[in-house]
Amino acid sequence: MSSFKAVLIRQPEAGEATSVGFETLEDADLMEGDVTVRVERSTVNYKDGLAITGKAPVVRRFPMVPGVDGAGMVEQSASPLFKVGDRVLLNGWGVGETHLGAYAERARWKSDWLLPLPAGFSPDEAMAIGTAGYTAMLAVMALERHDIHAGAGPVLVTGAAGGVGSIAVALLAGLGYHVVASTGRAEEAGYLKDLGAAEVIERASLAGPPKPLAKERFIGAIDAVGGPTLANVLSMIRYGGAVAACGMAGGLDLPGSVAPFILRGVALYGIDSVYAPKSVRLAAWERLDRDLDRVKLASAMRRIPFDDVIDAARDIIEGKVRGRLVVEIG
Ligand code: NDP
């Protein structure tokens, strides 16, 4: 196969609106890398939605194939790390932003970016987890390092019916935490309880003007929303607790107060999945293999055909996607 199908984002001139559609590319269009991969599965993350809608400037090279996550089979390798036929996994590293991404039947990536597909996961399961789920795991690990263990008190997850949120709820519940899930979609309360949430709260209760300090409710939180939600969450963390901040679905700003930090010793951990070192990724995927309930993962996942990926990317920005989507590329 020298020509292959891909989603391409184009920008006619710098600063102009972008366009997106399916195109046929040639091998010569691929960028540098020592491993060529036949992409089998991808997924739709919030960032893919930002790239495809052009709502935020995540794409920094045009034309661009979006898709920050991929799972597939090695077709060619100049690296001693991988051989033809190996199954590999890619999350982040600027793929879909500065280097051609996974919404293509073929991709060429750097071997340093690839992990062997973890033995415990099929390509579908690895993409049902994807960057969103691996980020949820990094956030759980940050809370654990702060000694927030199951039984320490309620832990809040915001944006709970989304990708990061769904996997965070399933992981925390599986580890025995009392999980409070915040959602703007009341109709998803049953879904969140099935994932293991002990309580489901209305996201509006975290969206008002933040007070410097509010009633101490949670020992920890995983926040996928940012903005006033994160400021409110911080104000509600119990003495000595912590928040792992990983998202901005509700805004990039942080309109809060230092009061939770200096009066309650609250900690705020930043979570970045894109450039996390390989050792951290391997540890996170090992933990996912050990701690993520596969039945819950299946309940949070829906498969879509490659042809539907552009519409799905628009839907995720509108908050219409529940859990995780797996894109069947090839
Ligand atoms: P999703 O769209 O699947 O989930 C986001 C959820 O946030 C929505 O489902 C919704 O949950 C809630 N939400 C959406 N808009 C708003 C709003 N305006 N106000 C309050 N809540 C809102 O996205 P992902 O789970 O894939 O990603 C979540 C966030 O995490 C994104 O900002 C993404 O960029 C970020 N991210 C960061 C990573 C990192 O490395 N730091 C890696 C992966 C993701 P509900 O309907 O339940 O209220």
Residues whose N, C-alpha, C, O or C-beta is under 5 A from the ligand:
A	BS01	NDP	N45 Y46 K47 T131 A132 T135 G159 A160 A161 G162 G163 V164 G165 S182 T183 G184 R185 R203 A224 V225 C246 G247 M248 A249 G250 I271 D272 S273 V274 I316 G319 V321 G323
